[in-house]
Amino acid sequence: MPNTDRPLRVALLSYRSKPHCGGQGVYIRHLSRELAALGHRVSVFSGQPYPDLDEGVILEKVPSLDLYNDANPFVAPPMREWRDWIDALEVGTMWTAGFPEPLTFSLRALRELYRRRAEFDVLHDNQTLGYGQLGLQAAGFPMVTTIHHPITVDRRIELEEATGWQRLSKRRWYGFVGMQGRVARRLRPILVPSRSSADDIVREFGVQRSAIDVVPLGVDTRTFHPRPDVERVPGRLVCVASADSPLKGVATLLHATAKLATERDVSLTVVSRPRAGGPTDLLVDELSLRDRVTFVSGIDDGELARLLASAEVAVVPSFYEGFSLPAVEAMACATPLVASRAGAIPEVVGTGGDTGRLITPGDPEELAAAVGALLDDPAERARMGAAALERVQARFTWRAVADATARRYAESIAASSPRPHRRPRPAPATRTTRRSHH
């Protein structure tokens, strides 16, 4: 059994770490905090947007050209400000409609960490899966990789939604996915958040099942918990999702909200910022929901927890999730949940209906019916919220995630350590075998 008590020097890699949405920044922050609390020295290497990190965790910035920032996306700096060939690769890929960040971050991380090899015991990559990771592996770093879910699923859903020239553009944007599959097949161990995600990674990336370990994600119950001081707002629905991503099913939720609005007084708060004039923004007007739907962004975890605690029902309408932190965060706040029967969501929420209602993804009629039934039944909402909280406390804590992850670190270090050379033991002398003397 590898030693899991020895403090380790961990380099935790994340090509982008948006602090309060998207999952990667949330994972980085809470895992690094709990690893540090276990006594490990954790350095987070991240591109923009940089994560919010807790005291005791070191942020090592690996700056990109930040071509996809919220304020001014798809704008490259003047050529005189490019620093090297990796910057040129990043701009060139963007100019040809591709997404360069997983590759270019991995190359920058390789350059930085190669010269600092002696400073770290183990590297942990958070779904970058760039060719630079193979360089780090070749340099002798013990490595652990997290894959939340294969991006091939995102690509397939977006291509189904796209028409005409958009299909060609989407195919080019997702060009990095082939690289991720090739890299994933050469790495182990791979940590995944659910059995569903493990099955998808085996199928989509061709990874051997023996390379995969399931380590469920957690929720920060110091922040996400029931709040008796926060009153539930009658008819309020809350959804945490990337508004313009077809994968997240926000369009389905808007159609369901429009149906509910013909029968009762409801409001919907979506934690996201849709693109002005984009599909979600236009759909809100098309469904005459401007006075019922609010979009909020940039809120911290405390504000998000209070918002979830103020809702009568939380909704996760996704077509796919590798785990679903929004579902677990709502459950931790004892907020009744209606979610899609998709990806790992049933595994996380439970399938018996006691801790959350599951509906067919993409069906606004079924979604509206499930939400409406809960809005009409205060006793069922209270019972479901209490059962959901109990499930979270029993299964999903970040300390448990950190403990399990640190064990994988120790195993990776032990597996990569050179075995001591032993001289062969001489065969015992018999009638036909004699000891040789020199």
C-alpha positions as CSV (number, residue, x, y, z in Angstrom):
1,M,0.0,0.0,0.0
2,P,1.5,3.4,-1.0
3,N,2.2,5.9,1.7
4,T,-0.7,8.5,1.7
5,D,0.5,10.3,4.8
6,R,3.7,11.8,3.4
7,P,3.2,15.5,2.3
8,L,3.4,15.7,-1.5
9,R,4.3,18.6,-3.8
10,V,1.5,18.7,-6.3
11,A,1.3,20.6,-9.5
12,L,-2.4,20.9,-10.5
13,L,-2.9,21.9,-14.1
14,S,-6.0,23.6,-15.6
15,Y,-6.1,25.3,-19.0
16,R,-8.9,27.6,-17.9
17,S,-10.5,27.9,-14.4
18,K,-13.5,30.2,-14.5
19,P,-14.2,30.7,-10.8
20,H,-18.0,30.3,-10.4
21,C,-19.3,28.4,-13.4
22,G,-18.3,25.8,-15.9
23,G,-17.1,23.2,-13.4
24,Q,-13.4,23.3,-13.9
25,G,-12.7,26.4,-11.7
26,V,-15.0,25.0,-9.0
27,Y,-13.2,21.7,-9.1
28,I,-9.7,23.3,-8.9
29,R,-10.6,25.5,-6.0
30,H,-12.2,23.0,-3.7
31,L,-9.8,20.1,-4.5
32,S,-6.7,22.3,-4.0
33,R,-8.1,23.6,-0.7
34,E,-8.8,20.2,0.7
35,L,-5.5,18.8,-0.5
36,A,-3.7,21.6,1.2
37,A,-5.7,20.9,4.4
38,L,-4.4,17.4,4.3
39,G,-0.9,18.8,4.4
40,H,0.1,18.7,0.8
41,R,1.8,21.6,-1.0
42,V,-0.4,22.5,-4.0
43,S,0.5,24.8,-6.9
44,V,-2.2,25.5,-9.4
45,F,-0.9,26.2,-13.0
46,S,-3.7,27.8,-14.9
47,G,-4.4,29.9,-17.9
48,Q,-7.0,32.7,-18.0
49,P,-9.6,33.0,-16.5
50,Y,-7.6,32.3,-13.4
51,P,-9.3,30.5,-10.4
52,D,-10.2,31.8,-7.0
53,L,-8.0,29.9,-4.6
54,D,-8.0,29.6,-0.9
55,E,-5.2,30.5,1.5
56,G,-2.4,28.0,1.4
57,V,-2.7,27.2,-2.3
58,I,-0.2,28.7,-4.7
59,L,-1.4,30.2,-8.1
60,E,1.2,29.8,-10.9
61,K,-0.2,31.9,-13.8
62,V,0.4,30.5,-17.3
63,P,-0.9,33.4,-19.4
64,S,-2.3,32.8,-22.8
65,L,-3.4,35.6,-25.1
66,D,-6.8,35.4,-23.4
67,L,-8.6,35.4,-26.8
68,Y,-11.9,34.3,-25.3
69,N,-12.3,36.7,-22.4
70,D,-15.9,37.8,-21.7
71,A,-15.2,41.5,-22.2
72,N,-13.5,41.4,-25.7
73,P,-13.5,37.9,-27.2
74,F,-11.9,36.8,-30.4
75,V,-9.6,39.9,-30.5
76,A,-5.9,39.2,-30.9
77,P,-3.2,41.6,-29.7
78,P,-0.9,43.3,-32.3
79,M,1.8,41.0,-33.7
80,R,4.5,43.0,-32.0
81,E,3.0,41.8,-28.7
82,W,3.3,38.1,-29.5
83,R,5.9,36.5,-27.3
84,D,6.8,33.3,-29.1
85,W,5.7,30.6,-31.6
86,I,3.0,29.3,-29.2
87,D,1.3,32.7,-29.3
88,A,1.5,32.6,-33.1
89,L,-0.1,29.1,-33.0
90,E,-2.8,30.3,-30.6
91,V,-3.8,33.2,-32.9
92,G,-3.5,31.2,-36.1
93,T,-5.8,28.5,-34.7
94,M,-8.4,31.1,-33.6
95,W,-8.2,32.9,-37.0
96,T,-9.0,29.6,-38.7
97,A,-12.1,29.0,-36.4
98,G,-10.4,26.4,-34.1
99,F,-10.1,26.4,-30.3
100,P,-6.4,26.3,-29.4
101,E,-6.3,26.5,-25.6
102,P,-5.9,22.8,-24.6
103,L,-2.9,22.5,-26.9
104,T,-1.2,25.8,-26.3
105,F,-1.7,25.6,-22.5
106,S,-0.2,22.1,-22.5
107,L,2.8,23.3,-24.5
108,R,3.4,26.3,-22.1
109,A,3.0,24.0,-19.1
110,L,5.5,21.6,-20.6
111,R,8.0,24.4,-21.1
112,E,7.5,25.7,-17.5
113,L,7.4,22.4,-15.6
114,Y,10.2,20.7,-17.5
115,R,12.7,23.2,-16.1
116,R,11.2,22.8,-12.6
117,R,11.1,19.0,-12.5
118,A,12.7,18.8,-9.1
119,E,10.0,21.0,-7.5
120,F,7.1,18.5,-7.7
121,D,6.3,15.0,-6.8
122,V,3.3,14.5,-9.0
123,L,1.3,16.3,-11.7
124,H,-2.5,16.3,-11.9
125,D,-4.0,17.5,-15.2
126,N,-7.6,18.7,-15.1
127,Q,-8.9,17.7,-18.6
128,T,-6.4,19.6,-20.7
129,L,-5.3,16.5,-22.5
130,G,-2.9,18.3,-24.8
131,Y,0.2,16.9,-26.4
132,G,2.3,18.7,-23.8
133,Q,1.1,16.2,-21.2
134,L,2.8,13.5,-23.2
135,G,6.0,15.5,-23.0
136,L,5.7,15.8,-19.3
137,Q,5.0,12.0,-19.0
138,A,8.1,11.4,-21.1
139,A,10.1,13.6,-18.8
140,G,9.4,11.2,-15.9
141,F,6.7,13.0,-14.0
142,P,4.2,10.8,-12.1
143,M,0.9,11.9,-13.5
144,V,-2.8,11.7,-12.7
145,T,-5.5,13.0,-15.1
146,T,-9.1,14.0,-14.5
147,I,-11.6,13.8,-17.3
148,H,-15.0,15.1,-16.3
149,H,-16.6,13.9,-19.5
150,P,-15.5,13.4,-23.2
151,I,-16.0,16.6,-25.2
152,T,-17.1,14.4,-28.1
153,V,-20.6,14.4,-26.5
154,D,-20.7,18.3,-26.6
155,R,-19.6,18.2,-30.2
156,R,-22.2,15.7,-31.2
157,I,-25.1,17.7,-29.6
158,E,-23.9,21.0,-31.0
159,L,-23.6,19.5,-34.5
160,E,-27.1,18.2,-34.3
161,E,-28.3,21.7,-33.5
162,A,-26.2,23.4,-36.2
163,T,-27.3,24.0,-39.8
164,G,-25.5,25.0,-43.0
165,W,-22.1,26.6,-42.6
166,Q,-22.4,26.4,-38.8
167,R,-21.8,22.7,-39.0
168,L,-18.4,23.2,-40.7
169,S,-17.5,25.9,-38.2
170,K,-18.5,23.7,-35.2
171,R,-16.4,20.8,-36.6
172,R,-13.4,23.1,-36.9
173,W,-13.9,24.5,-33.4
174,Y,-14.0,21.0,-31.9
175,G,-10.8,20.0,-33.8
176,F,-8.9,19.6,-30.5
177,V,-11.1,16.7,-29.5
178,G,-9.1,14.2,-31.6
179,M,-6.0,15.3,-29.8
180,Q,-7.7,14.8,-26.4
181,G,-8.6,11.2,-27.3
182,R,-5.1,10.3,-28.5
183,V,-3.6,11.7,-25.4
184,A,-6.1,10.1,-23.0
185,R,-5.3,6.7,-24.4
186,R,-1.7,7.0,-23.3
187,L,-2.4,8.3,-19.7
188,R,-3.2,6.5,-16.5
189,P,-4.7,6.7,-14.0
190,I,-7.7,8.7,-15.2
191,L,-10.1,10.0,-12.5
192,V,-13.7,10.4,-13.5
193,P,-16.6,11.6,-11.5
194,S,-19.2,8.9,-12.2
195,R,-19.6,5.4,-13.7
196,S,-21.6,7.0,-16.5
197,S,-18.7,9.2,-17.4
198,A,-16.3,6.2,-17.2
199,D,-18.5,4.3,-19.7
200,D,-18.6,7.4,-22.0
201,I,-14.8,7.9,-21.9
202,V,-14.2,4.2,-22.8
203,R,-16.7,4.4,-25.7
204,E,-15.8,7.9,-27.0
205,F,-12.0,8.0,-26.4
206,G,-11.1,4.3,-26.6
207,V,-9.5,4.4,-23.1
208,Q,-9.1,1.0,-21.4
209,R,-11.5,0.6,-18.5
210,S,-8.7,-0.6,-16.3
211,A,-7.1,2.9,-16.6
212,I,-10.1,4.6,-15.0
213,D,-10.9,5.2,-11.4
214,V,-14.3,6.7,-10.3
215,V,-13.9,9.5,-7.7
216,P,-17.2,11.4,-7.3
217,L,-17.0,15.2,-7.0
218,G,-18.0,17.1,-3.8
219,V,-19.8,20.2,-2.7
220,D,-18.6,22.8,-0.2
221,T,-21.2,22.3,2.6
222,R,-19.7,25.2,4.5
223,T,-21.4,27.4,1.9
224,F,-24.1,25.3,0.3
225,H,-26.4,24.3,3.1
226,P,-30.0,25.0,4.2
227,R,-30.5,28.6,5.2
228,P,-33.5,29.1,7.5
229,D,-32.9,32.9,7.4
230,V,-33.6,32.9,3.6
231,E,-37.3,32.8,2.6
232,R,-38.4,30.8,-0.4
233,V,-39.8,33.1,-3.0
234,P,-43.1,31.7,-4.3
235,G,-42.9,30.4,-7.8
236,R,-39.1,31.0,-8.1
237,L,-37.2,28.6,-10.3
238,V,-33.3,28.6,-10.4
239,C,-31.0,27.1,-13.0
240,V,-27.2,27.2,-13.1
241,A,-26.1,26.6,-16.7
242,S,-24.2,28.0,-19.6
243,A,-27.2,29.8,-21.3
244,D,-26.1,29.5,-24.9
245,S,-24.8,25.9,-24.8
246,P,-27.3,23.5,-26.4
247,L,-25.9,20.8,-24.2
248,K,-27.3,22.5,-21.1
249,G,-31.0,22.5,-22.2
250,V,-31.8,26.1,-21.3
251,A,-34.1,26.4,-24.3
252,T,-36.1,23.5,-23.0
253,L,-36.4,25.2,-19.7
254,L,-37.5,28.5,-21.3
255,H,-40.3,26.7,-23.2
256,A,-41.4,24.9,-20.0
257,T,-41.4,28.2,-18.1
258,A,-43.6,29.8,-20.9
259,K,-46.1,26.9,-20.4
260,L,-46.0,27.3,-16.6
261,A,-46.5,31.1,-17.0
262,T,-49.9,30.5,-18.6
263,E,-51.1,28.7,-15.5
264,R,-49.4,30.4,-12.5
265,D,-47.1,33.1,-11.3
266,V,-43.6,31.8,-11.9
267,S,-40.2,33.4,-12.3
268,L,-36.9,31.9,-13.5
269,T,-33.4,33.0,-12.6
270,V,-30.6,31.6,-14.8
271,V,-27.1,31.9,-13.4
272,S,-25.3,32.7,-16.7
273,R,-24.8,35.5,-19.1
274,P,-26.3,34.9,-22.5
275,R,-24.8,36.5,-25.6
276,A,-26.7,39.7,-26.6
277,G,-28.7,38.8,-29.7
278,G,-27.8,35.1,-29.3
279,P,-30.2,32.2,-29.4
280,T,-31.2,32.3,-25.7
281,D,-31.6,36.1,-25.7
282,L,-33.8,35.9,-28.8
283,L,-35.8,33.0,-27.4
284,V,-36.7,34.9,-24.2
285,D,-38.3,37.6,-26.4
286,E,-40.0,35.1,-28.7
287,L,-41.7,33.5,-25.7
288,S,-42.6,36.8,-24.1
289,L,-40.6,36.0,-21.0
290,R,-38.6,39.2,-20.6
291,D,-40.5,40.1,-17.4
292,R,-40.2,36.6,-15.9
293,V,-36.6,35.5,-16.7
294,T,-33.6,37.0,-15.0
295,F,-29.9,36.3,-15.9
296,V,-27.3,36.8,-13.2
297,S,-23.5,36.3,-13.5
298,G,-20.4,37.1,-11.6
299,I,-21.9,36.1,-8.2
300,D,-19.7,34.3,-5.6
301,D,-20.5,31.0,-4.0
302,G,-22.2,32.6,-1.0
303,E,-24.6,34.6,-3.2
304,L,-25.3,31.5,-5.4
305,A,-26.1,29.4,-2.3
306,R,-28.5,32.1,-1.0
307,L,-30.1,32.2,-4.4
308,L,-30.6,28.4,-4.5
309,A,-32.0,28.5,-1.0
310,S,-34.5,31.1,-2.1
311,A,-35.9,28.9,-4.9
312,E,-38.9,26.7,-4.6
313,V,-37.5,24.4,-7.3
314,A,-34.1,24.1,-8.9
315,V,-33.8,22.8,-12.4
316,V,-31.0,21.0,-14.3
317,P,-32.4,20.5,-17.9
318,S,-29.1,19.3,-19.5
319,F,-28.9,16.8,-22.3
320,Y,-25.7,15.5,-20.8
321,E,-23.6,15.8,-17.6
322,G,-20.5,14.0,-16.5
323,F,-21.4,14.7,-12.9
324,S,-23.5,17.9,-12.4
325,L,-22.2,20.1,-9.6
326,P,-25.3,22.4,-10.0
327,A,-27.5,19.4,-9.0
328,V,-25.5,18.6,-5.9
329,E,-25.3,22.3,-4.8
330,A,-29.1,22.6,-5.0
331,M,-29.5,19.4,-3.1
332,A,-27.1,20.6,-0.4
333,C,-29.3,23.6,0.0
334,A,-32.3,21.3,0.5
335,T,-33.9,22.8,-2.6
336,P,-36.2,20.4,-4.5
337,L,-34.8,19.4,-7.8
338,V,-36.1,18.5,-11.2
339,A,-33.4,17.3,-13.6
340,S,-32.9,15.4,-16.9
341,R,-32.5,11.7,-17.0
342,A,-29.2,12.1,-18.8
343,G,-25.6,11.3,-18.4
344,A,-24.5,10.9,-14.8
345,I,-27.5,12.9,-13.4
346,P,-29.5,9.8,-12.3
347,E,-26.4,8.4,-10.6
348,V,-25.9,11.7,-8.7
349,V,-29.5,12.5,-7.9
350,G,-30.9,9.0,-7.4
351,T,-33.5,7.2,-9.4
352,G,-36.2,6.5,-6.9
353,G,-37.8,10.0,-7.0
354,D,-37.2,10.6,-3.3
355,T,-34.3,13.0,-3.7
356,G,-35.2,14.5,-7.1
357,R,-37.5,14.2,-10.0
358,L,-36.0,13.0,-13.3
359,I,-37.6,13.9,-16.7
360,T,-36.8,13.1,-20.3
361,P,-34.2,15.6,-21.6
362,G,-35.5,18.0,-24.2
363,D,-39.2,17.6,-23.3
364,P,-40.6,20.9,-22.1
365,E,-44.1,19.4,-21.5
366,E,-42.8,16.8,-19.1
367,L,-40.5,19.4,-17.4
368,A,-43.3,21.8,-16.9
369,A,-45.5,19.1,-15.4
370,A,-42.9,17.9,-13.0
371,V,-42.1,21.5,-11.8
372,G,-45.8,22.4,-11.6
373,A,-46.5,19.4,-9.4
374,L,-43.8,20.4,-7.0
375,L,-44.9,24.0,-6.9
376,D,-48.4,22.8,-5.9
377,D,-47.2,20.5,-3.1
378,P,-45.3,22.3,-0.2
379,A,-45.1,19.1,1.9
380,E,-43.5,17.2,-1.0
381,R,-41.0,20.0,-1.5
382,A,-40.0,19.9,2.1
383,R,-39.7,16.1,2.2
384,M,-37.7,16.0,-1.0
385,G,-35.3,18.8,0.1
386,A,-34.6,17.0,3.4
387,A,-33.9,13.7,1.6
388,A,-31.6,15.4,-1.0
389,L,-29.6,17.0,1.8
390,E,-29.1,13.7,3.5
391,R,-27.9,12.1,0.3
392,V,-25.3,14.9,-0.2
393,Q,-24.0,14.6,3.3
394,A,-23.6,10.8,2.9
395,R,-21.9,10.8,-0.5
396,F,-20.5,14.1,-1.8
397,T,-17.9,16.0,0.3
398,W,-14.7,17.6,-1.0
399,R,-12.6,16.1,1.8
400,A,-13.5,12.6,0.6
401,V,-12.6,13.7,-2.9
402,A,-9.2,14.9,-1.7
403,D,-8.5,11.8,0.3
404,A,-9.2,9.5,-2.7
405,T,-7.2,11.7,-5.1
406,A,-4.2,11.8,-2.8
407,R,-4.2,8.0,-2.7
408,R,-4.1,8.0,-6.5
409,Y,-1.1,10.4,-6.3
410,A,0.7,8.0,-4.0
411,E,0.0,5.0,-6.3
412,S,1.2,6.9,-9.3
413,I,4.4,7.9,-7.6
414,A,5.0,4.3,-6.5
415,A,4.3,3.0,-10.0
416,S,6.7,5.4,-11.6
417,S,9.6,4.9,-9.1
418,P,12.5,2.8,-10.4
419,R,12.6,-0.6,-8.8
420,P,15.8,-1.3,-7.0
421,H,18.1,-3.7,-8.9
422,R,18.5,-7.0,-7.3
423,R,21.2,-9.5,-8.1
424,P,19.7,-12.9,-9.1
425,R,19.7,-15.4,-6.4
426,P,22.0,-18.3,-7.3
427,A,20.3,-21.6,-7.9
428,P,20.7,-24.2,-5.2
429,A,23.4,-26.8,-5.9
430,T,22.1,-30.2,-7.0
431,R,23.5,-33.2,-8.7
432,T,23.0,-31.4,-12.1
433,T,23.6,-27.8,-11.1
434,R,26.8,-26.6,-9.4
435,R,27.7,-23.2,-8.1
436,S,30.1,-21.4,-10.3
437,H,33.2,-19.8,-8.7
438,H,35.1,-16.8,-10.0
